[in-house]
Amino acid sequence: MAAIFCVLALSSLATAKIASNTSRPLLAADIILGQPLEGFVSFSIEFSSFPDFAGNRSNPNKFSNNLLNNLGYLTGTKPYIRVGGNTQDFAIYNPNLTIALNGTVNATRSPDYPTTIEIGPSYFESYLTWPNVKFTHGFNMGGNHDNRQWDTLLQTAAIACKTLGRDRLHWWEYGNEPDLFSISSQGPVRPSNYNESDYVAEWLAGTRAIKGVIAESCPDMLSNETYGYLAPSFAGVANALNAARTWAEGLDEDGTVRYFSTHNYISGATSPGVTLQGTLMNHTRTRASVEAHVSEFAEISAVAGQGLRQIMGETNSLYNQGKPGLSNSFGAALWGIDFNLYCASVGIGRVHMHMGTNYRYASWQPITTGLTVAGTKAPYYGNIAVAAFLGNLRIEPVQIAHLDLAASEPNATDADVGVRDSAYAAYVDNMLTRIMVINMRAYNYTLNGTGDLDTPNPVPRKTRTYTFGVEGFQDGREVVVRRLYANGSDAITGITWDGLSYNYELDLGKPVRLRNVTTGEKVEVKDGAVEVAVPDSQAVVLDFDTI
């Protein structure tokens, strides 16, 4: 099952011929149709930031809940929340602590989050503030050289299982990025010769201890449907530990790994040469980054069998919490759409976009701090566009195909075809339902990208035309066009999806229709094809299912 491509070499025209019915015989190289899991659009929240994002029982964070509700409305399931990250391996339980979390920032280790952390009983109240959300709780495996680590594991396992119960628990996680334990930039917590066998022995001992606590405290949570782990939650595919070797060493000896969870960042916030156009708004680079994980999973599947699904348990644009002007820009929102949908097209079942308080790549800032005001950030609009494109996965399971524009137009005079743009098709019940087009050619709204809004860029914004042959649809059929809009790739405000704003200051993140944004656009199928114009730095969904 795949898309069919034909070639038309016109510099201003990207042309792809795709099947309206995936059961038709296909002529081009096969493309896997990935089927996303429920809650495909999900989040990972830094352990130390979770109380900020969720609040507590007396003061729940309604803004965050509204943003989660928006996504749940579109996909049929509110996002799954993984509570973890580096700080889960720094968190020590103090039963006498009267506040949720007491953290100390050591700027030489990390300026963005505390690396000395105690949590108290009230930390777990944050799991009770968001209705109809399932969580993965991350346990401390790294230890941070604190001799209270094991007691913390046993104590928090009992509290977490009682708080979450069967209704709120998704799965557990034991350890964040253990492949960096011996080489971490925050300070190694294992010896330099720490290997896969050491890790597996430690993981099995810890998870068996957790199970023992749950057997005493929450005995109704030990069935295959209620007990299991995301693992191994490695930082990447080429660090100190190899994921496939952990399976060979017996990681899933107890049969408790429910999803192969991996982490991904396209590059680093301070990596040399990082740019918006070259690093994030670059479909070729995104494909290569995701494909490395697909190849890794193929190795694991050879050992683990075919029943295991792969997810991105933590991911975002640039590690070290993102770079200002890049990770918080509209261009990053376009990257997020491309990254998420490419993951969906190659079989990665769910993507947890990572966030933390004051993080530059966060989809929203949950509270006002001395560094950042509460608000909806540009990447959230990318999350919304992905959710809208996927549709309600509970009632209409969708399959996603990547449309390789470079393959469809190998003789194009525009060398950026397939590098600066991408496209995806969504099929429901084997029928073409939606097409997503992402034009990632950077357009700076401000002059030279300086951020000076009083000096807009005098260069006109170019528009590119995309044409898709859609077999099986009658000429004259109307197709609804929905646009993700901003003034340019460097914009960090003024973003809308289909004329809707989700800004904090309008209605605390609930969708608000803006009167100054055109909506209701339609195009028609003509001569067996549909054509849409997409300005540089914009994404568009063609919806065949709403007429």
VOMAR-760433 format. One line per field, with one value per residue (C-alpha): residue in one letter; z, y, x; residue number from 1. Coordinates in steps of 0.02 Angstrom, whole numbers, padded with zeros to 5 digits. Layout:
residues N
res A ...;
c3 Z ...;
c2 Y ...;
c1 X ...;
n NUM ...;
***
This chain:
residues 547
res M A A I F C V L A L S S L A T A K I A S N T S R P L L A A D I I L G Q P L E G F V S F S I E F S S F P D F A G N R S N P N K F S N N L L N N L G Y L T G T K P Y I R V G G N T Q D F A I Y N P N L T I A L N G T V N A T R S P D Y P T T I E I G P S Y F E S Y L T W P N V K F T H G F N M G G N H D N R Q W D T L L Q T A A I A C K T L G R D R L H W W E Y G N E P D L F S I S S Q G P V R P S N Y N E S D Y V A E W L A G T R A I K G V I A E S C P D M L S N E T Y G Y L A P S F A G V A N A L N A A R T W A E G L D E D G T V R Y F S T H N Y I S G A T S P G V T L Q G T L M N H T R T R A S V E A H V S E F A E I S A V A G Q G L R Q I M G E T N S L Y N Q G K P G L S N S F G A A L W G I D F N L Y C A S V G I G R V H M H M G T N Y R Y A S W Q P I T T G L T V A G T K A P Y Y G N I A V A A F L G N L R I E P V Q I A H L D L A A S E P N A T D A D V G V R D S A Y A A Y V D N M L T R I M V I N M R A Y N Y T L N G T G D L D T P N P V P R K T R T Y T F G V E G F Q D G R E V V V R R L Y A N G S D A I T G I T W D G L S Y N Y E L D L G K P V R L R N V T T G E K V E V K D G A V E V A V P D S Q A V V L D F D T I;
c3 00000 -00053 -00152 -00341 -00408 -00578 -00635 -00699 -00703 -00673 -00556 -00473 -00471 -00359 -00431 -00353 -00413 -00266 -00245 -00178 -00126 -00048 -00113 -00292 -00373 -00351 -00474 -00374 -00241 -00092 00052 00220 00282 00467 00586 00736 00909 01004 01082 00947 00987 01165 01282 01396 01542 01638 01810 01903 01800 01818 01967 01865 01716 01813 01975 02124 02191 02269 02119 01959 01803 01699 01556 01530 01541 01410 01289 01319 01294 01125 01064 01139 01049 00882 00904 01021 01162 01271 01256 01357 01478 01518 01677 01669 01592 01669 01833 01868 01905 02024 02125 02304 02410 02576 02668 02781 02641 02652 02472 02311 02256 02321 02187 02178 02011 01986 01830 01799 01780 01699 01698 01650 01785 01963 01984 02172 02203 02343 02317 02452 02465 02385 02224 02177 02189 02016 01945 02002 01912 01730 01699 01574 01556 01572 01639 01636 01799 01790 01933 01987 01923 01903 02087 02074 02200 02338 02456 02477 02298 02338 02479 02361 02232 02356 02438 02278 02195 02332 02324 02134 02111 02243 02167 01986 02003 01853 01773 01767 01742 01567 01603 01712 01667 01764 01721 01594 01460 01550 01395 01458 01639 01614 01500 01556 01537 01704 01784 01763 01884 01830 01796 01622 01592 01626 01492 01431 01549 01698 01645 01617 01785 01870 01773 01813 01998 02005 01908 02011 02169 02099 02060 02237 02308 02191 02240 02419 02390 02231 02195 02065 01954 01910 01757 01583 01549 01699 01733 01614 01560 01425 01396 01378 01353 01280 01223 01048 00935 00956 01139 01271 01268 01122 01134 01034 01146 01300 01228 01193 01373 01435 01462 01430 01521 01628 01479 01549 01410 01329 01209 01144 01194 01117 01123 00980 00955 00782 00850 00999 01050 01050 00911 00778 00622 00689 00591 00568 00381 00378 00535 00573 00414 00321 00274 00219 00389 00480 00377 00411 00597 00610 00495 00612 00746 00623 00583 00767 00798 00658 00752 00913 00827 00766 00949 01033 00902 00800 00937 01006 00951 00943 01015 01037 01227 01227 01082 01024 00912 00993 01151 01298 01302 01133 01060 01066 00895 00827 00942 00991 00814 00686 00586 00731 00724 00540 00585 00720 00594 00475 00613 00690 00525 00459 00621 00594 00413 00459 00598 00755 00856 00968 00991 01160 01133 01283 01383 01542 01630 01534 01400 01232 01133 01245 01168 01308 01462 01605 01729 01731 01798 01807 01635 01536 01541 01535 01358 01208 01106 00919 00930 01004 00841 00754 00879 00837 00649 00669 00776 00651 00507 00597 00651 00783 00800 00914 00786 00623 00633 00504 00400 00352 00192 00162 -00011 -00074 -00178 -00229 -00301 -00390 -00474 -00502 -00648 -00562 -00587 -00405 -00312 -00148 -00196 -00058 00051 00095 00074 00118 00101 00181 00142 00270 00229 00326 00281 00135 00062 00043 00171 00193 00120 00221 00128 00221 00133 00238 00134 00265 00252 00380 00417 00501 00404 00399 00540 00665 00762 00733 00701 00653 00504 00408 00269 00103 00003 -00059 00010 -00128 -00158 -00222 -00308 -00267 -00376 -00326 -00445 -00347 -00435 -00395 -00353 -00477 -00558 -00470 -00298 -00170 -00050 00108 00136 00314 00341 00480 00465 00533 00460 00432 00493 00621 00699 00880 00894 00782 00735 00689 00637 00518 00587 00769 00905 01060 01149 01339 01344 01238 01329 01431 01284 01222 01034 00984 00806 00739 00624 00530 00464 00307 00323 00224 00075 -00048 -00205 -00333 -00412 -00594 -00727 -00591 -00487 -00346 -00338 -00191 -00172 -00016 00029 00095 00280 00288 00307 00228 00248 00104 00179 00064 00204 00255 00102;
c2 00000 00164 00321 00324 00461 00537 00665 00840 00949 01125 01238 01310 01151 00999 00859 00692 00565 00471 00333 00378 00197 00104 -00062 -00011 -00089 00031 00070 00162 00100 00044 00163 00093 00159 00188 00174 00291 00237 00329 00485 00496 00681 00667 00751 00717 00839 00867 00786 00944 01049 00938 01032 01194 01116 01024 01122 01034 00991 01163 01256 01151 01225 01256 01331 01170 01067 01174 01147 00959 00962 01047 00904 00773 00848 00828 00654 00575 00548 00676 00666 00535 00618 00547 00628 00607 00672 00705 00765 00602 00530 00673 00663 00599 00571 00663 00613 00766 00894 01010 01072 00972 00995 01081 01101 01184 01242 01219 01320 01225 01065 01140 01318 01261 01138 01089 00949 00930 00885 00826 00787 00773 00684 00831 00809 00668 00782 00846 00679 00718 00884 00834 00731 00587 00589 00436 00455 00368 00399 00399 00318 00370 00246 00358 00402 00560 00484 00495 00346 00373 00315 00139 00197 00328 00195 00088 00233 00321 00159 00139 00319 00327 00169 00223 00397 00346 00188 00089 00237 00361 00246 00214 00127 00150 00202 00158 00272 00411 00393 00263 00256 00422 00368 00344 00495 00624 00807 00836 00718 00528 00420 00253 00196 00214 00026 00019 -00096 -00173 -00321 -00206 -00101 -00250 -00326 -00160 -00132 -00304 -00285 -00116 -00163 -00322 -00218 -00100 -00247 -00312 -00145 -00138 -00315 -00254 -00080 -00098 -00282 -00244 -00162 -00314 -00383 -00370 -00227 -00124 -00166 -00133 -00012 00104 00051 00072 00261 00285 00458 00403 00265 00287 00317 00210 00073 -00018 -00047 -00209 -00283 -00246 -00360 -00492 -00476 -00508 -00336 -00407 -00569 -00537 -00488 -00315 -00199 -00131 -00006 00016 00197 00298 00482 00598 00775 00835 00930 01034 01212 01256 01139 01228 01279 01257 01362 01365 01329 01209 01110 01112 01165 01028 00875 00777 00797 00751 00593 00539 00569 00467 00329 00295 00248 00142 00044 00023 -00043 -00169 -00240 -00250 -00330 -00468 -00513 -00457 -00518 -00427 -00383 -00236 -00057 00088 00260 00421 00434 00602 00715 00894 01008 01048 00966 01075 01140 01228 01386 01557 01617 01439 01317 01441 01502 01462 01373 01251 01222 01173 01060 00980 00938 00860 00763 00695 00644 00564 00463 00413 00363 00242 00154 00248 00236 00389 00545 00629 00807 00857 01015 01100 01266 01403 01280 01365 01222 01200 01199 01311 01399 01344 01484 01655 01655 01782 01722 01684 01732 01603 01576 01465 01447 01422 01233 01204 01260 01125 00999 01059 01043 00865 00819 00895 00802 00635 00656 00556 00400 00317 00312 00322 00235 00320 00265 00391 00388 00497 00575 00589 00748 00728 00555 00623 00762 00702 00821 00977 01136 01179 01086 01107 00993 00865 00959 01116 01041 00882 00805 00666 00575 00509 00359 00304 00134 00130 00291 00454 00576 00716 00782 00885 00999 01085 01222 01242 01373 01502 01673 01801 01921 02041 02117 01991 01898 02032 02026 02211 02212 02395 02349 02212 02120 02212 02053 01979 01810 01681 01553 01377 01275 01091 00977 00804 00682 00603 00451 00407 00581 00659 00824 00966 00888 01022 01002 01107 01199 01231 01333 01349 01531 01654 01807 01707 01569 01686 01732 01683 01761 01794 01610 01533 01364 01375 01548 01492 01559 01458 01600 01611 01791 01765 01625 01532 01423 01378 01402 01576 01618 01773 01885 01952 01781 01710 01536 01428 01413 01273 01203 01085 00924 00963 00841 00711 00824 00949 01101 01214 01367 01371 01523 01495 01449 01384 01217 01169 01026 00973 00888 00774 00711 00866 00897;
c1 00000 00077 00057 00079 00190 00208 00335 00305 00460 00398 00494 00339 00238 00257 00153 00111 -00015 -00086 -00212 -00383 -00402 -00255 -00319 -00278 -00124 00021 00158 00291 00410 00308 00287 00236 00070 00094 -00054 -00040 -00094 -00229 -00157 -00024 -00002 00064 00187 00333 00346 00506 00488 00538 00415 00263 00187 00197 00109 -00026 -00046 -00121 -00294 -00321 -00251 -00260 -00181 -00338 -00238 -00140 -00298 -00384 -00240 -00247 -00436 -00414 -00306 -00419 -00567 -00478 -00404 -00532 -00407 -00320 -00130 -00040 00081 00251 00320 00508 00667 00836 00762 00671 00844 00882 00721 00736 00581 00567 00407 00423 00433 00282 00292 00281 00461 00616 00748 00918 00988 01174 01211 01373 01271 01116 01048 00873 00821 00869 00994 00971 00788 00677 00493 00362 00194 00102 00201 00083 -00070 -00023 -00081 -00258 -00287 -00315 -00473 -00464 -00275 -00163 00013 00180 00273 00462 00559 00734 00863 01015 01021 01127 01248 01117 01107 00919 00889 00827 00713 00646 00604 00508 00416 00366 00309 00178 00120 00118 00015 -00111 -00126 -00137 -00240 -00297 -00387 -00243 -00094 -00030 00136 00289 00465 00622 00766 00789 00923 01031 01139 01210 01235 01422 01450 01320 01365 01278 01404 01422 01324 01397 01576 01650 01640 01452 01381 01219 01233 01254 01107 00992 01035 00999 00838 00770 00812 00726 00570 00550 00560 00428 00316 00337 00281 00132 00084 00069 -00002 -00105 -00133 -00267 -00135 -00030 -00119 -00044 -00165 -00110 00073 00217 00353 00414 00594 00739 00714 00887 00944 00990 01053 01241 01283 01368 01235 01154 00966 00965 01099 00993 00857 00988 01045 00867 00790 00616 00647 00492 00384 00346 00407 00249 00329 00504 00532 00671 00719 00763 00826 00873 01023 01080 01041 01226 01283 01388 01294 01118 00993 00807 00812 00959 00923 00737 00648 00739 00638 00791 00872 00712 00692 00871 00852 00692 00753 00899 00772 00673 00831 00868 00693 00714 00865 00764 00615 00729 00758 00597 00474 00344 00219 00318 00275 00396 00360 00457 00449 00539 00580 00587 00686 00854 00920 00972 00794 00796 00868 00780 00726 00729 00640 00503 00469 00336 00470 00488 00300 00318 00463 00355 00220 00344 00432 00272 00193 00350 00356 00175 00208 00348 00255 00309 00149 00155 00261 00287 00348 00454 00421 00478 00456 00548 00603 00624 00547 00394 00221 00163 00229 00116 00150 00229 00407 00546 00602 00444 00261 00123 00064 00033 00191 00214 00250 00076 -00002 00099 00028 -00148 -00118 -00055 -00205 -00326 -00243 -00250 -00431 -00523 -00417 -00543 -00682 -00584 -00415 -00306 -00157 -00025 00078 00230 00222 00400 00394 00576 00538 00385 00483 00663 00692 00627 00725 00694 00832 00740 00595 00580 00705 00609 00436 00346 00174 00072 -00090 -00213 -00322 -00475 -00550 -00426 -00496 -00400 -00468 -00341 -00177 -00054 00068 00211 00308 00465 00553 00598 00519 00574 00433 00552 00696 00838 00754 00804 00642 00612 00424 00431 00540 00449 00538 00511 00541 00377 00327 00333 00197 00219 00084 00060 -00045 -00102 -00181 -00324 -00392 -00570 -00636 -00756 -00715 -00802 -00789 -00753 -00608 -00594 -00429 -00369 -00212 -00084 -00037 00091 00176 00336 00448 00527 00359 00331 00157 00008 -00014 -00182 -00248 -00397 -00434 -00427 -00315 -00273 -00187 -00183 -00241 -00397 -00488 -00356 -00307 -00480 -00507 -00562 -00617 -00528 -00628 -00476 -00421 -00501 -00575 -00694 -00577 -00614 -00535 -00609 -00550 -00516 -00456 -00428 -00316 -00324 -00212 -00170 -00060 00049 00154 00329 00326 00149 00061 -00105 -00227 -00339 -00492 -00592 -00704 -00803 -00913;
n 1 2 3 4 5 6 7 8 9 10 11 12 13 14 15 16 17 18 19 20 21 22 23 24 25 26 27 28 29 30 31 32 33 34 35 36 37 38 39 40 41 42 43 44 45 46 47 48 49 50 51 52 53 54 55 56 57 58 59 60 61 62 63 64 65 66 67 68 69 70 71 72 73 74 75 76 77 78 79 80 81 82 83 84 85 86 87 88 89 90 91 92 93 94 95 96 97 98 99 100 101 102 103 104 105 106 107 108 109 110 111 112 113 114 115 116 117 118 119 120 121 122 123 124 125 126 127 128 129 130 131 132 133 134 135 136 137 138 139 140 141 142 143 144 145 146 147 148 149 150 151 152 153 154 155 156 157 158 159 160 161 162 163 164 165 166 167 168 169 170 171 172 173 174 175 176 177 178 179 180 181 182 183 184 185 186 187 188 189 190 191 192 193 194 195 196 197 198 199 200 201 202 203 204 205 206 207 208 209 210 211 212 213 214 215 216 217 218 219 220 221 222 223 224 225 226 227 228 229 230 231 232 233 234 235 236 237 238 239 240 241 242 243 244 245 246 247 248 249 250 251 252 253 254 255 256 257 258 259 260 261 262 263 264 265 266 267 268 269 270 271 272 273 274 275 276 277 278 279 280 281 282 283 284 285 286 287 288 289 290 291 292 293 294 295 296 297 298 299 300 301 302 303 304 305 306 307 308 309 310 311 312 313 314 315 316 317 318 319 320 321 322 323 324 325 326 327 328 329 330 331 332 333 334 335 336 337 338 339 340 341 342 343 344 345 346 347 348 349 350 351 352 353 354 355 356 357 358 359 360 361 362 363 364 365 366 367 368 369 370 371 372 373 374 375 376 377 378 379 380 381 382 383 384 385 386 387 388 389 390 391 392 393 394 395 396 397 398 399 400 401 402 403 404 405 406 407 408 409 410 411 412 413 414 415 416 417 418 419 420 421 422 423 424 425 426 427 428 429 430 431 432 433 434 435 436 437 438 439 440 441 442 443 444 445 446 447 448 449 450 451 452 453 454 455 456 457 458 459 460 461 462 463 464 465 466 467 468 469 470 471 472 473 474 475 476 477 478 479 480 481 482 483 484 485 486 487 488 489 490 491 492 493 494 495 496 497 498 499 500 501 502 503 504 505 506 507 508 509 510 511 512 513 514 515 516 517 518 519 520 521 522 523 524 525 526 527 528 529 530 531 532 533 534 535 536 537 538 539 540 541 542 543 544 545 546 547;
***
